[in-house]
């Protein structure tokens, strides 16, 4: 009798526990389900439909994908984001590493003060970065134009930073480097600071120059962090939308168009939901492949950790 | 402990020698770093040269000191961005984002840390997967069904999706934070007769205060910085957030009103800069965490 009663009470307590678990998971899962997982499923479905959002949806198979890959705008966006990713890795990471390394290894009072400055541009919302970009590059009286007028340098004055299709990409890229590099600096700094001081002392006592120390000791030590940075810069480039949208609207002549901008144009300007969704799926799949690639070298990370 | 001792010792011993040896490169490094810092900060300083001037004064003497401090450009920029309204709207979005990100994440993280089972582990991976989803993947259906349930052009329509994209990260953070807490705390509480809920409210959640401070601050910043979700969800001017207002300002105000544009730059970047100056330690800490998680 007594045994049965405790069993019963235990069962009741278990139900109570389950209810508690469900109750505590509910808010997070409900928000995620409604505003993330359900829309993801819908995007997959829509990418096979012809839909303008108002009329009926017609199943069209792979037609949307064929259409977007045939469209020059989308192809240009595709090329642009990968070009952007390549140069982000090639320029932003070495620069971020230089700043992070020198800030950690030359601890003077001046440099201590500067550290907080580098990160400031990274917290500015993209709208403000865009605003500053126009402020600097504006063709009629941007900062550079004004500067050229005062110095009388005609060659500088004649450069159209945002209107010239060949230049616009690089103007935007410079702006993005300015805005996004802070994250790389902070992240690399945190990793470099974890190097035990003995290693540094040992290297310097053995007569290594700062350059050799950076190249032979620090870079191998933080190579994992650098690779993570490379992955993040690549994913960030694939998802690029805000800056080009606000500064150049993807122009001139699609020179700065990105996948995100083609999605926005198809879905919310042309009201071609199906094609927009197909672009969304493409972006998603690229990010997925890169993320899986990233996880595949996690094992590598533990190996380097042990060797050091 | 030992490490600190050794390094202190060697630093005392080594410092003068290494300083002498590195003087040239040290000077070069200082110059490079100062230049880079100037490049970073100058776009935020240059507007001050322009902003107090009339268009005429700007045309003839853009770089010199202004004749006098004219605040009229600020007034006009303020009116054009309608910054008061933008701030109010943004504030509502930010508060909503915090309220719908932090408590759900704190609660879910609690379950994932202390009530581990096969089911909760699977659910944790599901939540974690959300961390890697690009926002583009959800925009169209989000807009579609928000229209259906009538939350487009409302603030919940903006902050709920923002929360959905913040919850995975903060759930991961809370879970790992709770996992570092001593398990005895929970057991002691349970033995003393506290229920599941009481243990969370009285013991666990208060102990997670450092995580909560970060979560509140950074979800606030997330709501503040959002552009794309506001862009597709909000249609009427009176509902526009700061970022949408600014993007409109960029389009509307051409270079003819450059001193006013400069004033707009100053006004719009000020709230973020103030936030950064006050909270930069937490912000940097949170960013480092984000990097560590993504890695």
Boltz contact constraints between the chains, C-beta under 6 A:
constraints:
  - contact:
      token1: [A, 20]
      token2: [B, 196]
      max_distance: 6.0
  - contact:
      token1: [A, 21]
      token2: [B, 111]
      max_distance: 6.0
  - contact:
      token1: [A, 21]
      token2: [B, 115]
      max_distance: 6.0
  - contact:
      token1: [A, 24]
      token2: [B, 107]
      max_distance: 6.0
  - contact:
      token1: [A, 24]
      token2: [B, 111]
      max_distance: 6.0
  - contact:
      token1: [A, 25]
      token2: [B, 108]
      max_distance: 6.0
  - contact:
      token1: [A, 25]
      token2: [B, 111]
      max_distance: 6.0
  - contact:
      token1: [A, 27]
      token2: [B, 104]
      max_distance: 6.0
  - contact:
      token1: [A, 28]
      token2: [B, 104]
      max_distance: 6.0
  - contact:
      token1: [A, 28]
      token2: [B, 108]
      max_distance: 6.0
  - contact:
      token1: [A, 28]
      token2: [B, 167]
      max_distance: 6.0
  - contact:
      token1: [A, 31]
      token2: [B, 163]
      max_distance: 6.0
  - contact:
      token1: [A, 31]
      token2: [B, 164]
      max_distance: 6.0
  - contact:
      token1: [A, 32]
      token2: [B, 130]
      max_distance: 6.0
  - contact:
      token1: [A, 32]
      token2: [B, 164]
      max_distance: 6.0
  - contact:
      token1: [A, 32]
      token2: [B, 167]
      max_distance: 6.0
  - contact:
      token1: [A, 35]
      token2: [B, 160]
      max_distance: 6.0
  - contact:
      token1: [A, 35]
      token2: [B, 161]
      max_distance: 6.0
  - contact:
      token1: [A, 35]
      token2: [B, 164]
      max_distance: 6.0
  - contact:
      token1: [A, 36]
      token2: [B, 130]
      max_distance: 6.0
  - contact:
      token1: [A, 36]
      token2: [B, 138]
      max_distance: 6.0
  - contact:
      token1: [A, 36]
      token2: [B, 164]
      max_distance: 6.0
  - contact:
      token1: [A, 39]
      token2: [B, 138]
      max_distance: 6.0
  - contact:
      token1: [A, 39]
      token2: [B, 141]
      max_distance: 6.0
  - contact:
      token1: [A, 39]
      token2: [B, 142]
      max_distance: 6.0
  - contact:
      token1: [A, 40]
      token2: [B, 137]
      max_distance: 6.0
  - contact:
      token1: [A, 42]
      token2: [B, 141]
      max_distance: 6.0
  - contact:
      token1: [A, 43]
      token2: [B, 137]
      max_distance: 6.0
  - contact:
      token1: [A, 43]
      token2: [B, 141]
      max_distance: 6.0
  - contact:
      token1: [A, 102]
      token2: [B, 29]
      max_distance: 6.0
  - contact:
      token1: [A, 102]
      token2: [B, 33]
      max_distance: 6.0
  - contact:
      token1: [A, 106]
      token2: [B, 29]
      max_distance: 6.0
  - contact:
      token1: [A, 114]
      token2: [B, 33]
      max_distance: 6.0
  - contact:
      token1: [A, 114]
      token2: [B, 37]
      max_distance: 6.0
  - contact:
      token1: [A, 116]
      token2: [B, 280]
      max_distance: 6.0
  - contact:
      token1: [A, 117]
      token2: [B, 37]
      max_distance: 6.0
  - contact:
      token1: [A, 117]
      token2: [B, 40]
      max_distance: 6.0
  - contact:
      token1: [A, 117]
      token2: [B, 41]
      max_distance: 6.0
  - contact:
      token1: [A, 118]
      token2: [B, 40]
      max_distance: 6.0
  - contact:
      token1: [A, 121]
      token2: [B, 40]
      max_distance: 6.0
  - contact:
      token1: [A, 123]
      token2: [B, 276]
      max_distance: 6.0
  - contact:
      token1: [A, 124]
      token2: [B, 272]
      max_distance: 6.0
  - contact:
      token1: [A, 125]
      token2: [B, 225]
      max_distance: 6.0
  - contact:
      token1: [A, 125]
      token2: [B, 243]
      max_distance: 6.0
  - contact:
      token1: [A, 126]
      token2: [B, 227]
      max_distance: 6.0
  - contact:
      token1: [A, 127]
      token2: [B, 227]
      max_distance: 6.0
  - contact:
      token1: [A, 127]
      token2: [B, 243]
      max_distance: 6.0
  - contact:
      token1: [A, 127]
      token2: [B, 246]
      max_distance: 6.0
  - contact:
      token1: [A, 127]
      token2: [B, 247]
      max_distance: 6.0
  - contact:
      token1: [A, 128]
      token2: [B, 268]
      max_distance: 6.0
  - contact:
      token1: [A, 128]
      token2: [B, 269]
      max_distance: 6.0
  - contact:
      token1: [A, 131]
      token2: [B, 246]
      max_distance: 6.0
  - contact:
      token1: [A, 131]
      token2: [B, 250]
      max_distance: 6.0
  - contact:
      token1: [A, 131]
      token2: [B, 265]
      max_distance: 6.0
  - contact:
      token1: [A, 132]
      token2: [B, 43]
      max_distance: 6.0
  - contact:
      token1: [A, 134]
      token2: [B, 250]
      max_distance: 6.0
  - contact:
      token1: [A, 135]
      token2: [B, 265]
      max_distance: 6.0
  - contact:
      token1: [A, 138]
      token2: [B, 255]
      max_distance: 6.0
  - contact:
      token1: [A, 140]
      token2: [B, 255]
      max_distance: 6.0
  - contact:
      token1: [A, 141]
      token2: [B, 255]
      max_distance: 6.0
  - contact:
      token1: [A, 141]
      token2: [B, 258]
      max_distance: 6.0
  - contact:
      token1: [A, 143]
      token2: [B, 46]
      max_distance: 6.0
  - contact:
      token1: [A, 146]
      token2: [B, 62]
      max_distance: 6.0
  - contact:
      token1: [A, 186]
      token2: [B, 284]
      max_distance: 6.0
  - contact:
      token1: [A, 186]
      token2: [B, 287]
      max_distance: 6.0
  - contact:
      token1: [A, 187]
      token2: [B, 291]
      max_distance: 6.0
  - contact:
      token1: [A, 190]
      token2: [B, 288]
      max_distance: 6.0
  - contact:
      token1: [A, 196]
      token2: [B, 3]
      max_distance: 6.0
  - contact:
      token1: [A, 197]
      token2: [B, 7]
      max_distance: 6.0
  - contact:
      token1: [A, 198]
      token2: [B, 6]
      max_distance: 6.0
  - contact:
      token1: [A, 201]
      token2: [B, 10]
      max_distance: 6.0
  - contact:
      token1: [A, 228]
      token2: [B, 295]
      max_distance: 6.0
  - contact:
      token1: [A, 232]
      token2: [B, 294]
      max_distance: 6.0
  - contact:
      token1: [A, 239]
      token2: [B, 134]
      max_distance: 6.0
  - contact:
      token1: [A, 241]
      token2: [B, 228]
      max_distance: 6.0
  - contact:
      token1: [A, 242]
      token2: [B, 227]
      max_distance: 6.0
  - contact:
      token1: [A, 246]
      token2: [B, 247]
      max_distance: 6.0
  - contact:
      token1: [A, 246]
      token2: [B, 250]
      max_distance: 6.0
  - contact:
      token1: [A, 260]
      token2: [B, 136]
      max_distance: 6.0
  - contact:
      token1: [A, 263]
      token2: [B, 136]
      max_distance: 6.0
  - contact:
      token1: [A, 267]
      token2: [B, 140]
      max_distance: 6.0
  - contact:
      token1: [A, 273]
      token2: [B, 140]
      max_distance: 6.0
  - contact:
      token1: [A, 276]
      token2: [B, 140]
      max_distance: 6.0
  - contact:
      token1: [A, 277]
      token2: [B, 140]
      max_distance: 6.0
  - contact:
      token1: [A, 280]
      token2: [B, 136]
      max_distance: 6.0
  - contact:
      token1: [A, 280]
      token2: [B, 137]
      max_distance: 6.0
  - contact:
      token1: [A, 283]
      token2: [B, 134]
      max_distance: 6.0
  - contact:
      token1: [A, 283]
      token2: [B, 136]
      max_distance: 6.0
  - contact:
      token1: [A, 284]
      token2: [B, 137]
      max_distance: 6.0
  - contact:
      token1: [A, 287]
      token2: [B, 134]
      max_distance: 6.0
  - contact:
      token1: [A, 291]
      token2: [B, 132]
      max_distance: 6.0
